Amino acid sequence: GAVVSQHPSWVICKSGTSVKIECRSLDFQATTMFWYRQFPKQSLMLMATSNEGSKATYEQGVEKDKFLINHASLTLSTLTVTSAHPEDSSFYICSAREGKTYEQYFGPGTRLTVT
Amino acid sequence: EDQVTQSPEALRLQEGESSSLNCSYTVSGLRGLFWYRQDPGKGPEFLFTLYSAGEEKEKERLKATLTKKESFLHITAPKPEDSATYLCAARKQAGTALIFGKGTTLSVSS
């Protein structure tokens, strides 16, 4: 149990385009999901916290107009990178918090490459 | 400022050579210290959660311990398949995001 999926697993896009990444909790309801970004040989850095049905809370330095987060249901959160630039190339990982136990489960990550 | 620091950054071991990874933290009101394993290009895989000083947890060749200032991940007689990056993370409140260290990349050669 407690599986989190991400789609796509990797994506290549051109500079200036937008990319949407989905994060789904497959067998539990996630009232809260977290989005992290990981650069090569670096640790996971929290970008934002999304709660179902409300606006996401962004960490300092993360542009909310560039990284659009929607948490429309208890099993799905999406991250849209708008007007992507090469510096947005990174590994994006989501985690979902199970409503009863508060434990967090991580997705497999999405590799974004912007050319 | 809340911080999690891991050492060493990289560790090379021979198969069967036991060692320990360190995670020191300065997090006020700690509500859980987590260890994850991460393979290249994949998301973190949960290993352990420790909640109070003196607590220990074991899983196969891994044992995690916790004090008031640091946590150790002991690896006994490692095998090449234990090669991965091991991440330590702290949580301040139940249900909040984790604060990650930079990880220790372990390489075990046969």
Backbone of each chain as ProteinMPNN parsed JSONL, in Angstrom:
{"seq_chain_A": "GAVVSQHPSWVICKSGTSVKIECRSLDFQATTMFWYRQFPKQSLMLMATSNEGSKATYEQGVEKDKFLINHASLTLSTLTVTSAHPEDSSFYICSAREGKTYEQYFGPGTRLTVT", "coords_chain_A": {"N_chain_A": [[0.805, -1.196, 0.0], [0.177, 2.429, 0.084], [1.142, 3.93, -2.215], [2.598, 6.219, -4.426], [2.304, 7.854, -7.442], [3.872, 9.38, -10.303], [3.531, 11.383, -13.194], [4.579, 12.766, -16.244], [7.362, 10.375, -16.246], [9.641, 11.321, -17.295], [10.427, 14.248, -19.161], [10.957, 16.238, -22.004], [11.191, 19.505, -23.039], [10.716, 22.503, -24.995], [12.263, 25.684, -24.592], [10.272, 28.205, -23.162], [7.847, 26.969, -23.37], [5.104, 25.278, -21.635], [4.842, 22.871, -19.006], [3.177, 20.125, -17.579], [3.044, 18.303, -14.586], [1.948, 15.4, -13.018], [0.853, 14.186, -9.86], [-0.1, 11.449, -8.086], [-1.874, 9.837, -5.475], [-2.249, 6.51, -5.022], [-3.588, 4.575, -3.47], [-4.576, 5.709, -1.215], [-5.959, 8.522, 0.539], [-4.858, 11.783, 0.154], [-4.558, 14.539, 1.93], [-2.732, 16.512, 1.94], [-0.102, 17.467, -0.169], [3.304, 17.552, -1.139], [5.71, 19.373, -2.979], [8.88, 18.874, -4.265], [12.147, 19.852, -5.362], [15.032, 18.692, -6.984], [18.334, 19.178, -7.653], [21.188, 18.032, -9.556], [23.214, 15.958, -7.591], [22.458, 17.242, -5.327], [20.4, 17.919, -2.452], [16.917, 17.252, -1.673], [14.791, 19.96, -2.153], [12.251, 21.768, -0.708], [9.539, 23.01, -2.521], [6.834, 23.771, -2.49], [3.78, 23.517, -0.631], [0.815, 21.792, -0.922], [-2.601, 21.86, -0.287], [-5.588, 20.048, -0.384], [-8.133, 21.502, -2.205], [-7.486, 24.122, -1.563], [-5.365, 27.077, -1.841], [-1.926, 26.731, -2.782], [0.956, 26.76, -0.658], [3.874, 28.495, -0.977], [7.432, 28.121, -0.849], [9.987, 30.391, 0.247], [11.41, 32.29, -2.32], [10.506, 30.75, -4.408], [8.754, 31.058, -7.343], [5.43, 31.679, -7.532], [3.824, 32.206, -9.698], [5.106, 31.039, -11.717], [5.432, 28.377, -11.128], [2.803, 26.596, -11.068], [0.464, 25.224, -8.943], [-1.99, 22.814, -8.463], [-4.409, 21.307, -6.499], [-6.732, 19.474, -6.808], [-8.204, 17.282, -6.008], [-8.461, 14.621, -3.565], [-6.612, 12.801, -4.298], [-4.982, 13.705, -6.281], [-2.532, 15.944, -7.372], [-1.238, 18.64, -9.243], [1.62, 19.984, -10.882], [2.504, 22.704, -12.706], [4.878, 23.874, -14.822], [5.44, 26.913, -16.004], [6.225, 28.713, -18.986], [8.839, 27.586, -19.399], [12.36, 27.494, -18.709], [15.822, 26.754, -19.475], [17.143, 26.686, -16.96], [15.227, 25.675, -15.311], [15.377, 23.032, -15.576], [15.422, 20.002, -13.952], [14.992, 17.575, -11.313], [11.904, 16.681, -10.327], [10.043, 15.988, -7.505], [7.292, 14.58, -5.849], [5.531, 14.329, -2.745], [3.125, 12.625, -0.778], [0.894, 13.126, 1.852], [-0.49, 10.936, 4.087], [-3.775, 10.898, 5.279], [-4.553, 9.957, 7.836], [-2.411, 8.886, 9.315], [-0.39, 10.686, 8.991], [1.972, 10.086, 7.744], [4.431, 10.395, 5.162], [4.693, 9.755, 1.732], [6.733, 9.143, -1.024], [6.797, 10.024, -4.48], [8.049, 8.635, -7.633], [9.434, 10.544, -8.984], [10.013, 13.113, -11.512], [11.806, 13.764, -14.344], [12.748, 16.704, -15.699], [13.732, 18.263, -18.613], [14.744, 21.142, -20.15], [15.113, 22.546, -23.227]], "CA_chain_A": [[0.0, 0.0, 0.0], [0.813, 3.722, 0.149], [1.914, 4.148, -3.435], [2.449, 7.517, -5.071], [2.824, 7.818, -8.816], [4.077, 10.64, -10.987], [3.5, 11.259, -14.642], [5.394, 11.682, -16.804], [8.585, 10.082, -15.505], [10.614, 12.259, -17.828], [9.878, 15.083, -20.223], [11.841, 17.22, -22.636], [10.385, 20.54, -23.674], [11.48, 23.646, -25.51], [12.219, 26.889, -23.79], [9.1, 29.021, -23.387], [6.615, 26.178, -23.303], [4.676, 24.887, -20.29], [4.825, 21.426, -18.771], [2.384, 19.738, -16.408], [3.448, 17.057, -13.932], [0.888, 14.908, -12.139], [1.216, 13.384, -8.698], [-1.308, 10.756, -7.637], [-1.819, 8.822, -4.431], [-3.018, 5.445, -5.665], [-4.39, 3.733, -2.587], [-4.944, 6.424, -0.006], [-6.319, 9.911, 0.318], [-3.799, 12.69, 0.583], [-5.053, 15.902, 2.114], [-1.606, 17.413, 1.683], [0.994, 16.982, -1.012], [4.473, 18.429, -1.156], [6.512, 19.331, -4.198], [10.296, 19.118, -4.047], [13.004, 19.908, -6.547], [16.361, 18.178, -6.667], [19.35, 19.369, -8.678], [22.185, 16.951, -9.499], [24.07, 15.826, -6.42], [21.949, 18.094, -4.259], [19.303, 17.282, -1.732], [15.575, 17.69, -2.038], [14.417, 21.263, -1.623], [10.808, 21.957, -0.757], [9.062, 24.134, -3.328], [5.512, 24.225, -2.075], [2.873, 22.59, 0.051], [-0.532, 21.975, -1.452], [-3.695, 21.239, 0.445], [-6.736, 19.805, -1.244], [-9.171, 22.508, -2.201], [-7.042, 25.472, -1.217], [-4.172, 27.527, -2.554], [-0.668, 26.182, -2.309], [1.877, 27.631, 0.072], [5.175, 28.395, -1.632], [8.619, 28.458, -0.066], [10.627, 31.64, -0.145], [12.234, 32.188, -3.517], [9.826, 29.982, -5.451], [7.776, 31.925, -7.998], [4.137, 31.002, -7.605], [3.24, 32.388, -11.026], [5.849, 30.187, -12.654], [5.164, 26.991, -10.741], [1.396, 26.572, -10.696], [0.102, 23.98, -8.287], [-3.421, 22.589, -8.286], [-4.685, 20.082, -5.729], [-8.175, 19.499, -7.007], [-8.873, 16.158, -5.364], [-7.671, 14.011, -2.489], [-5.644, 11.858, -4.841], [-4.259, 14.279, -7.414], [-1.989, 17.296, -7.378], [-0.46, 18.882, -10.451], [2.583, 21.089, -10.907], [2.714, 23.186, -14.064], [6.003, 24.795, -14.989], [5.05, 27.783, -17.112], [7.315, 29.395, -19.674], [10.029, 26.917, -18.868], [13.681, 27.874, -19.179], [16.809, 25.7, -19.174], [17.472, 26.613, -15.532], [14.178, 24.914, -14.634], [15.679, 21.605, -15.725], [15.657, 19.456, -12.621], [14.231, 16.38, -10.938], [10.799, 17.128, -9.489], [9.521, 14.87, -6.729], [6.181, 14.923, -4.968], [5.204, 13.388, -1.679], [1.74, 12.729, -0.353], [0.724, 12.841, 3.269], [-1.675, 10.146, 4.354], [-4.598, 11.704, 6.171], [-4.739, 9.466, 9.208], [-1.143, 8.625, 10.013], [0.522, 11.807, 8.707], [3.199, 9.645, 7.1], [4.606, 10.9, 3.807], [5.169, 8.768, 0.764], [7.289, 9.862, -2.157], [6.663, 9.525, -5.834], [9.312, 8.233, -8.257], [10.102, 11.698, -9.564], [9.889, 13.464, -12.932], [12.999, 14.458, -14.85], [12.416, 17.732, -16.693], [14.844, 18.871, -19.342], [14.281, 22.237, -21.002], [16.175, 22.81, -24.223]], "C_chain_A": [[0.846, 1.256, 0.0], [1.742, 3.981, -1.043], [1.565, 5.518, -4.021], [3.049, 7.428, -6.471], [2.995, 9.233, -9.343], [4.059, 10.39, -12.485], [3.709, 12.63, -15.276], [6.619, 11.417, -15.938], [9.741, 10.942, -16.029], [9.966, 13.038, -18.976], [10.947, 16.057, -20.705], [10.957, 18.249, -23.316], [11.276, 21.686, -24.134], [11.281, 24.849, -24.604], [11.007, 27.734, -24.159], [7.789, 28.274, -23.334], [6.298, 25.826, -21.848], [4.589, 23.374, -20.182], [4.029, 21.136, -17.503], [2.853, 18.386, -15.894], [2.35, 16.662, -12.961], [1.465, 14.057, -11.012], [-0.07, 12.768, -8.158], [-1.01, 9.814, -6.475], [-2.774, 7.718, -4.864], [-3.949, 4.685, -4.729], [-4.682, 4.392, -1.254], [-5.3, 7.86, -0.376], [-5.27, 10.825, 0.939], [-4.343, 14.108, 0.7], [-3.973, 16.929, 1.803], [-0.594, 16.723, 0.789], [2.096, 18.022, -1.026], [5.209, 18.265, -2.474], [7.945, 19.741, -3.867], [11.002, 19.203, -5.397], [14.4, 19.449, -6.12], [17.281, 18.39, -7.857], [20.418, 18.289, -8.51], [23.093, 17.054, -8.284], [23.678, 16.798, -5.302], [20.791, 17.377, -3.568], [17.958, 17.792, -2.226], [15.271, 19.021, -1.359], [12.918, 21.451, -1.798], [10.472, 23.18, -1.593], [7.761, 24.686, -2.766], [4.752, 23.101, -1.401], [1.476, 22.848, -0.489], [-1.528, 21.183, -0.634], [-4.916, 21.155, -0.457], [-7.77, 20.908, -1.085], [-8.75, 23.908, -1.824], [-5.764, 25.826, -1.966], [-2.92, 26.937, -1.94], [0.126, 27.234, -1.551], [3.267, 27.42, -0.491], [6.299, 28.786, -0.686], [9.231, 29.752, -0.612], [11.526, 31.405, -1.345], [11.622, 31.384, -4.637], [8.71, 30.842, -6.034], [6.45, 31.195, -8.198], [3.489, 31.149, -8.978], [3.945, 31.52, -12.065], [5.551, 28.712, -12.388], [3.74, 26.927, -10.187], [1.038, 25.211, -10.12], [-1.407, 23.947, -8.087], [-3.638, 21.272, -7.577], [-6.196, 19.922, -5.691], [-8.912, 18.355, -6.323], [-7.95, 15.563, -4.319], [-6.643, 13.014, -3.0], [-4.792, 12.44, -5.96], [-3.81, 15.706, -7.141], [-1.173, 17.457, -8.656], [0.452, 20.083, -10.261], [2.785, 21.473, -12.365], [3.854, 24.183, -14.062], [5.691, 25.641, -16.221], [6.265, 28.494, -17.688], [8.665, 28.862, -19.201], [11.309, 27.438, -19.51], [14.683, 26.786, -18.817], [17.147, 25.586, -17.686], [16.394, 25.918, -14.71], [14.404, 23.411, -14.769], [16.09, 21.046, -14.362], [14.87, 18.166, -12.464], [13.163, 16.84, -9.956], [10.155, 15.919, -8.816], [8.361, 15.346, -5.869], [6.105, 13.914, -3.833], [3.779, 13.66, -1.231], [1.62, 12.312, 1.099], [-0.592, 12.114, 3.48], [-2.464, 10.809, 5.475], [-4.656, 11.252, 7.612], [-3.425, 9.354, 9.982], [-0.155, 9.779, 9.902], [1.834, 11.358, 8.077], [3.225, 10.142, 5.657], [5.212, 9.831, 2.924], [5.568, 9.497, -0.506], [6.959, 9.189, -3.48], [8.021, 9.214, -6.423], [10.051, 9.381, -8.918], [9.849, 11.873, -11.046], [11.126, 14.252, -13.327], [12.564, 15.422, -15.94], [13.689, 18.288, -17.299], [14.274, 19.92, -20.286], [15.416, 22.61, -21.946], [16.036, 24.208, -24.829]], "O_chain_A": [[2.072, 1.187, -0.073], [2.941, 4.214, -0.893], [0.4, 5.909, -4.095], [4.18, 6.974, -6.642], [2.339, 10.165, -8.878], [4.5, 9.35, -12.976], [3.052, 13.586, -14.862], [6.882, 12.162, -14.994], [10.686, 11.247, -15.302], [9.076, 12.538, -19.663], [11.72, 16.612, -19.924], [10.068, 17.892, -24.09], [12.426, 21.816, -23.715], [10.253, 24.992, -23.942], [10.742, 27.955, -25.341], [6.726, 28.89, -23.259], [7.111, 26.045, -20.951], [4.296, 22.686, -21.16], [4.187, 21.813, -16.487], [3.036, 17.444, -16.665], [1.876, 17.484, -12.177], [2.43, 13.315, -11.195], [-1.013, 13.481, -7.815], [-0.019, 9.085, -6.492], [-3.967, 7.959, -5.052], [-4.996, 4.201, -5.161], [-5.0, 3.717, -0.275], [-4.98, 8.338, -1.464], [-4.861, 10.654, 2.087], [-4.56, 14.789, -0.302], [-4.267, 18.071, 1.45], [-0.274, 15.549, 0.972], [1.84, 19.222, -0.936], [5.316, 17.163, -3.012], [8.193, 20.794, -3.279], [10.523, 18.702, -6.414], [14.876, 19.783, -5.035], [17.045, 17.852, -8.939], [20.538, 17.698, -7.437], [23.661, 18.108, -7.997], [24.494, 17.125, -4.44], [20.283, 16.364, -4.05], [17.888, 18.661, -3.095], [15.467, 19.183, -0.155], [12.385, 21.311, -2.899], [11.044, 24.253, -1.402], [7.6, 25.893, -2.59], [5.041, 21.917, -1.577], [1.01, 23.987, -0.511], [-1.33, 20.006, -0.333], [-5.225, 22.089, -1.198], [-8.222, 21.206, 0.021], [-9.591, 24.805, -1.77], [-5.164, 24.985, -2.635], [-2.859, 26.676, -0.738], [-0.019, 28.435, -1.778], [3.784, 26.303, -0.485], [6.142, 29.662, 0.165], [9.017, 30.137, -1.761], [12.3, 30.449, -1.385], [12.182, 31.342, -5.732], [7.827, 31.3, -5.309], [6.37, 30.218, -8.942], [2.688, 30.304, -9.377], [3.427, 31.301, -13.16], [5.436, 27.91, -13.315], [3.504, 27.17, -9.004], [1.282, 24.177, -10.741], [-2.015, 24.907, -7.613], [-3.118, 20.238, -7.996], [-6.846, 20.196, -4.683], [-10.116, 18.449, -6.083], [-6.79, 15.96, -4.205], [-5.885, 12.445, -2.214], [-3.961, 11.734, -6.531], [-4.599, 16.559, -6.736], [-0.5, 16.524, -9.095], [0.112, 21.054, -9.584], [3.197, 20.64, -13.172], [3.799, 25.209, -13.383], [5.682, 25.137, -17.344], [7.207, 28.832, -16.97], [9.503, 29.597, -18.678], [11.337, 27.778, -20.693], [14.412, 25.974, -17.932], [17.412, 24.485, -17.204], [16.614, 25.605, -13.54], [13.702, 22.614, -14.147], [16.997, 21.565, -13.711], [14.171, 17.732, -13.379], [13.481, 17.334, -8.874], [9.772, 14.954, -9.477], [8.442, 16.398, -5.235], [6.566, 12.78, -3.961], [3.295, 14.79, -1.3], [2.164, 11.292, 1.522], [-1.66, 12.599, 3.107], [-1.9, 11.228, 6.486], [-4.794, 12.075, 8.517], [-3.356, 9.693, 11.163], [0.82, 9.832, 10.653], [2.731, 12.181, 7.892], [2.185, 10.29, 5.016], [6.121, 9.104, 3.324], [4.838, 10.356, -1.002], [6.858, 7.966, -3.579], [9.044, 9.49, -5.797], [11.184, 9.208, -9.367], [9.514, 10.922, -11.752], [11.449, 15.274, -12.723], [12.068, 15.002, -16.986], [14.599, 18.725, -16.594], [13.423, 19.617, -21.122], [16.522, 22.943, -21.521], [16.838, 24.596, -25.678]]}, "seq_chain_B": "EDQVTQSPEALRLQEGESSSLNCSYTVSGLRGLFWYRQDPGKGPEFLFTLYSAGEEKEKERLKATLTKKESFLHITAPKPEDSATYLCAARKQAGTALIFGKGTTLSVSS", "coords_chain_B": {"N_chain_B": [[18.41, 28.717, 12.538], [16.776, 26.003, 11.049], [18.398, 22.995, 10.356], [19.889, 20.273, 8.598], [22.567, 18.139, 8.519], [24.676, 16.02, 6.747], [27.205, 13.515, 6.918], [29.852, 11.256, 5.904], [30.141, 13.021, 2.736], [30.53, 11.295, 0.645], [31.108, 7.785, 0.512], [33.156, 5.034, 0.307], [33.162, 1.591, 0.354], [34.418, -1.712, 0.958], [32.939, -4.806, 0.121], [31.338, -6.243, 2.875], [32.62, -4.657, 4.703], [31.947, -2.944, 7.458], [30.327, 0.15, 8.438], [29.443, 3.564, 9.384], [26.996, 6.1, 8.829], [26.56, 9.57, 9.272], [24.209, 11.877, 10.635], [23.601, 15.012, 11.537], [21.577, 17.298, 13.318], [19.91, 20.428, 13.667], [17.182, 21.228, 14.717], [14.434, 22.686, 15.936], [12.076, 21.433, 18.193], [11.758, 18.753, 17.235], [9.968, 16.371, 15.415], [10.275, 13.744, 14.487], [12.737, 11.859, 12.812], [14.003, 10.984, 9.785], [15.091, 8.378, 7.62], [16.061, 7.765, 4.314], [16.504, 5.88, 1.323], [17.944, 6.532, -1.793], [18.021, 5.779, -5.118], [19.784, 6.346, -8.217], [18.066, 8.648, -10.268], [15.58, 8.099, -9.217], [12.791, 8.298, -6.888], [12.891, 8.981, -3.317], [13.201, 6.186, -1.123], [11.531, 4.947, 1.592], [13.074, 4.22, 4.703], [13.486, 4.309, 7.637], [11.853, 5.712, 10.53], [12.564, 7.694, 13.307], [11.763, 8.693, 16.578], [12.426, 9.461, 19.193], [15.167, 10.208, 21.408], [17.58, 7.699, 21.873], [16.176, 5.751, 20.66], [16.138, 2.93, 18.477], [16.211, 1.341, 15.29], [15.97, -1.437, 13.112], [16.729, -2.97, 9.971], [17.318, -5.518, 8.0], [20.549, -5.251, 6.916], [20.865, -2.766, 7.956], [20.889, -0.324, 10.538], [19.384, 2.12, 12.443], [19.995, 4.836, 14.613], [19.274, 7.221, 17.227], [20.135, 10.298, 18.753], [20.001, 13.211, 20.865], [21.088, 15.103, 19.247], [22.017, 14.008, 16.904], [21.85, 11.466, 14.344], [22.563, 8.112, 13.471], [23.292, 5.945, 10.8], [23.899, 2.724, 10.677], [25.74, 0.398, 8.856], [26.0, -2.897, 8.366], [28.243, -5.318, 7.314], [28.103, -4.673, 4.416], [26.681, -5.052, 1.099], [27.172, -5.022, -2.483], [24.689, -4.246, -3.573], [23.726, -2.472, -1.757], [24.637, -0.065, -2.438], [23.959, 3.295, -2.906], [22.371, 6.526, -2.537], [21.997, 7.837, 0.638], [19.594, 9.44, 2.426], [18.911, 11.771, 4.978], [16.356, 13.153, 6.967], [14.496, 15.686, 8.67], [11.622, 16.403, 10.654], [9.506, 18.958, 11.745], [6.924, 19.317, 12.718], [4.1, 17.189, 13.023], [2.97, 15.998, 9.973], [4.01, 18.049, 8.441], [6.287, 19.365, 5.93], [9.416, 17.77, 5.083], [12.772, 18.371, 6.184], [15.588, 18.121, 4.439], [18.859, 16.578, 4.479], [21.949, 16.736, 2.581], [22.708, 14.27, 1.801], [24.423, 11.064, 1.75], [26.507, 9.444, -0.394], [26.857, 6.159, -0.995], [29.117, 3.698, -1.94], [29.614, 0.395, -2.618], [31.928, -2.033, -3.144], [32.685, -5.183, -4.659]], "CA_chain_B": [[17.831, 28.143, 11.318], [16.714, 24.548, 11.055], [19.376, 22.468, 9.413], [20.266, 18.861, 8.663], [23.884, 17.995, 7.881], [25.096, 14.628, 6.664], [28.614, 13.245, 6.615], [30.552, 12.005, 4.875], [29.4, 13.257, 1.494], [30.646, 10.057, -0.125], [31.765, 6.717, 1.277], [33.434, 3.829, -0.485], [33.431, 0.444, 1.221], [34.521, -3.039, 0.379], [31.873, -5.697, 0.569], [31.603, -6.802, 4.182], [33.264, -3.666, 5.571], [30.894, -2.188, 8.147], [30.605, 1.561, 8.682], [28.296, 4.354, 9.829], [26.735, 7.402, 8.229], [26.144, 10.499, 10.308], [23.241, 12.936, 10.334], [23.439, 15.913, 12.68], [20.445, 18.183, 13.05], [19.542, 21.509, 14.569], [15.775, 21.447, 14.405], [13.7, 22.862, 17.182], [10.812, 20.707, 18.258], [11.798, 17.622, 16.293], [8.857, 15.415, 15.44], [10.601, 12.631, 13.607], [13.974, 11.861, 12.036], [13.726, 9.981, 8.756], [16.144, 7.917, 6.717], [15.593, 7.269, 3.023], [17.476, 5.444, 0.327], [17.589, 7.017, -3.121], [18.811, 5.285, -6.242], [19.858, 7.379, -9.259], [16.89, 8.852, -11.11], [14.354, 7.61, -8.581], [12.378, 8.988, -5.686], [13.368, 8.389, -2.066], [12.535, 4.998, -0.606], [11.52, 5.045, 3.047], [13.773, 3.197, 5.488], [13.171, 4.351, 9.058], [11.517, 6.931, 11.26], [12.911, 7.659, 14.722], [11.039, 9.786, 17.214], [12.975, 9.934, 20.463], [16.564, 9.861, 21.688], [17.736, 6.351, 22.386], [15.438, 4.809, 19.831], [16.883, 2.232, 17.448], [15.414, 0.503, 14.402], [16.799, -2.268, 12.245], [16.142, -3.597, 8.797], [18.364, -6.278, 7.307], [21.916, -4.86, 7.303], [20.836, -1.376, 8.38], [20.369, 0.001, 11.86], [19.371, 3.565, 12.661], [19.933, 5.241, 16.005], [18.993, 8.65, 17.382], [20.425, 10.998, 19.991], [19.357, 14.523, 20.858], [21.7, 15.997, 18.266], [22.388, 13.354, 15.656], [21.386, 10.11, 14.073], [23.521, 7.311, 12.736], [22.82, 4.791, 10.043], [24.972, 1.735, 10.695], [25.612, -0.609, 7.799], [26.785, -4.057, 8.764], [28.597, -6.234, 6.217], [27.364, -4.227, 3.232], [26.792, -5.73, -0.183], [27.118, -4.049, -3.591], [23.326, -3.75, -3.78], [23.468, -1.401, -0.799], [25.131, 1.18, -3.029], [22.872, 4.25, -3.142], [22.487, 7.725, -1.708], [21.166, 7.736, 1.826], [19.138, 10.77, 2.824], [18.376, 11.965, 6.317], [15.43, 14.289, 6.95], [13.872, 15.988, 9.956], [10.292, 16.992, 10.578], [9.26, 19.775, 12.926], [5.581, 19.054, 13.226], [3.443, 16.094, 12.315], [2.266, 16.369, 8.765], [4.669, 19.104, 7.677], [7.316, 18.919, 4.993], [10.667, 17.326, 5.667], [13.988, 19.136, 5.919], [16.541, 17.092, 4.029], [20.282, 16.788, 4.33], [22.406, 16.575, 1.197], [22.858, 12.855, 1.496], [25.716, 10.376, 1.671], [26.513, 8.472, -1.493], [27.594, 4.974, -0.59], [29.508, 2.763, -3.001], [30.14, -0.843, -2.06], [32.521, -2.829, -4.217], [32.865, -6.594, -4.307]], "C_chain_B": [[17.874, 26.615, 11.395], [17.618, 23.982, 9.969], [19.64, 20.993, 9.668], [21.553, 18.696, 7.868], [24.3, 16.532, 7.904], [26.577, 14.526, 6.346], [28.876, 11.745, 6.683], [29.669, 12.235, 3.655], [29.407, 12.004, 0.636], [31.439, 9.051, 0.692], [31.927, 5.5, 0.377], [33.836, 2.707, 0.46], [33.652, -0.802, 0.38], [33.351, -3.872, 0.893], [32.26, -6.318, 1.906], [32.224, -5.839, 5.179], [32.204, -2.76, 6.198], [31.31, -0.741, 8.384], [29.325, 2.264, 9.131], [28.221, 5.661, 9.069], [26.164, 8.298, 9.314], [25.149, 11.528, 9.793], [23.103, 13.794, 11.589], [22.35, 16.931, 12.347], [20.337, 19.27, 14.114], [18.141, 21.919, 14.162], [15.033, 21.547, 15.721], [12.386, 22.097, 17.121], [10.721, 19.545, 17.297], [10.612, 16.684, 16.506], [9.115, 14.319, 14.408], [11.867, 12.855, 12.819], [13.859, 10.68, 11.07], [15.008, 9.613, 8.017], [15.494, 7.351, 5.461], [16.781, 6.778, 2.216], [17.02, 5.981, -1.024], [18.562, 6.46, -4.148], [18.773, 6.333, -7.349], [18.589, 7.451, -10.107], [15.587, 8.371, -10.514], [14.018, 8.435, -7.349], [12.908, 8.298, -4.436], [12.52, 7.201, -1.626], [12.661, 5.002, 0.909], [12.256, 3.881, 3.702], [13.283, 3.187, 6.935], [12.617, 5.718, 9.454], [11.875, 6.72, 12.72], [12.29, 8.88, 15.39], [11.688, 10.315, 18.491], [14.397, 9.429, 20.662], [16.64, 8.493, 22.34], [17.02, 5.294, 21.56], [16.347, 4.204, 18.766], [15.91, 1.428, 16.594], [16.337, -0.226, 13.449], [16.01, -2.817, 11.084], [17.27, -4.224, 8.001], [19.737, -5.811, 7.788], [21.987, -3.426, 7.835], [20.272, -1.235, 9.787], [20.493, 1.5, 12.057], [19.225, 3.845, 14.148], [19.759, 6.756, 16.08], [19.435, 9.137, 18.749], [19.752, 12.37, 19.896], [19.923, 15.456, 19.788], [22.0, 15.331, 16.929], [21.77, 11.962, 15.546], [22.474, 9.406, 13.277], [22.79, 6.209, 11.985], [24.0, 3.826, 9.942], [24.709, 0.698, 9.615], [26.575, -1.747, 8.133], [26.995, -4.984, 7.569], [27.864, -5.868, 4.933], [27.651, -5.054, 1.99], [26.714, -4.68, -1.302], [25.723, -3.474, -3.818], [22.904, -2.691, -2.758], [23.962, -0.056, -1.32], [23.959, 2.076, -3.41], [23.223, 5.527, -2.402], [21.517, 7.604, -0.553], [20.878, 9.151, 2.335], [18.573, 10.743, 4.234], [17.464, 13.191, 6.257], [14.791, 14.442, 8.325], [12.519, 16.637, 9.729], [10.014, 17.736, 11.872], [7.9, 19.5, 13.559], [4.977, 17.929, 12.414], [2.722, 16.634, 11.096], [2.917, 17.459, 7.945], [5.768, 18.522, 6.789], [8.598, 18.565, 5.732], [11.81, 18.244, 5.274], [15.085, 18.117, 5.649], [17.983, 17.548, 4.168], [20.679, 16.522, 2.887], [22.671, 15.129, 0.815], [24.29, 12.359, 1.57], [25.61, 9.344, 0.568], [27.441, 7.324, -1.13], [27.876, 4.096, -1.804], [30.15, 1.56, -2.339], [30.658, -1.701, -3.198], [32.791, -4.249, -3.732], [34.323, -7.0, -4.439]], "O_chain_B": [[18.89, 26.025, 11.762], [17.603, 24.43, 8.823], [19.618, 20.53, 10.808], [21.624, 19.064, 6.695], [24.279, 15.886, 8.952], [27.13, 15.34, 5.606], [28.205, 11.032, 7.429], [28.569, 11.691, 3.568], [28.416, 11.685, -0.021], [32.326, 9.416, 1.464], [30.972, 5.01, -0.225], [34.747, 2.865, 1.272], [33.151, -0.929, -0.738], [32.848, -3.638, 1.992], [33.359, -6.85, 2.062], [32.344, -6.157, 6.362], [31.635, -1.904, 5.521], [32.497, -0.441, 8.513], [28.267, 1.645, 9.245], [29.239, 6.253, 8.712], [25.39, 7.855, 10.163], [25.243, 11.988, 8.655], [22.546, 13.345, 12.591], [22.234, 17.368, 11.202], [20.631, 19.055, 15.29], [17.947, 22.838, 13.367], [15.01, 20.606, 16.515], [11.682, 22.121, 16.111], [9.709, 19.375, 16.617], [10.308, 16.271, 17.625], [8.265, 14.02, 13.57], [12.056, 13.915, 12.222], [13.647, 9.538, 11.48], [15.891, 10.448, 7.821], [14.533, 6.583, 5.517], [17.914, 7.215, 2.415], [15.839, 5.895, -1.361], [19.773, 6.652, -4.047], [17.833, 7.125, -7.418], [18.103, 6.433, -10.602], [14.589, 8.245, -11.224], [14.855, 9.176, -6.833], [13.33, 7.143, -4.501], [11.294, 7.211, -1.74], [13.767, 5.056, 1.447], [12.093, 2.722, 3.318], [12.735, 2.19, 7.405], [12.877, 6.731, 8.805], [11.535, 5.692, 13.306], [12.295, 9.973, 14.825], [11.52, 11.485, 18.833], [14.78, 8.373, 20.157], [15.865, 8.172, 23.241], [17.233, 4.095, 21.741], [17.218, 4.882, 18.221], [14.917, 0.9, 17.094], [17.363, 0.309, 13.03], [14.813, -3.092, 11.179], [18.082, -3.521, 7.398], [20.053, -5.966, 8.967], [23.075, -2.934, 8.133], [19.325, -1.919, 10.176], [21.562, 2.08, 11.866], [18.451, 3.195, 14.851], [20.057, 7.477, 15.128], [19.165, 8.503, 19.769], [19.019, 12.642, 18.946], [19.315, 16.474, 19.46], [22.214, 16.016, 15.929], [21.255, 11.39, 16.506], [23.207, 10.03, 12.51], [21.816, 5.631, 12.467], [24.966, 4.075, 9.22], [23.597, 0.188, 9.48], [27.793, -1.57, 8.172], [26.041, -5.38, 6.9], [27.084, -6.669, 4.417], [28.711, -5.665, 1.85], [26.237, -3.569, -1.074], [25.597, -2.318, -4.219], [21.84, -2.086, -2.891], [23.723, 0.978, -0.696], [23.07, 1.66, -4.152], [24.246, 5.602, -1.722], [20.341, 7.299, -0.753], [21.783, 9.933, 2.628], [17.856, 9.821, 4.623], [17.775, 14.161, 5.565], [14.574, 13.466, 9.042], [12.304, 17.332, 8.736], [10.254, 17.216, 12.962], [7.762, 19.46, 14.781], [5.314, 17.745, 11.245], [1.964, 17.6, 11.177], [2.435, 17.776, 6.857], [6.121, 17.347, 6.892], [8.829, 19.005, 6.858], [11.823, 18.82, 4.186], [15.459, 17.344, 6.531], [18.3, 18.726, 4.004], [19.848, 16.131, 2.068], [22.838, 14.809, -0.362], [25.241, 13.133, 1.467], [24.736, 8.478, 0.591], [28.65, 7.502, -0.978], [26.979, 3.795, -2.592], [31.116, 1.694, -1.588], [29.911, -2.053, -4.111], [33.084, -4.481, -2.559], [34.669, -8.154, -4.185]]}, "name": "protein", "num_of_chains": 2, "seq": "GAVVSQHPSWVICKSGTSVKIECRSLDFQATTMFWYRQFPKQSLMLMATSNEGSKATYEQGVEKDKFLINHASLTLSTLTVTSAHPEDSSFYICSAREGKTYEQYFGPGTRLTVTEDQVTQSPEALRLQEGESSSLNCSYTVSGLRGLFWYRQDPGKGPEFLFTLYSAGEEKEKERLKATLTKKESFLHITAPKPEDSATYLCAARKQAGTALIFGKGTTLSVSS"}
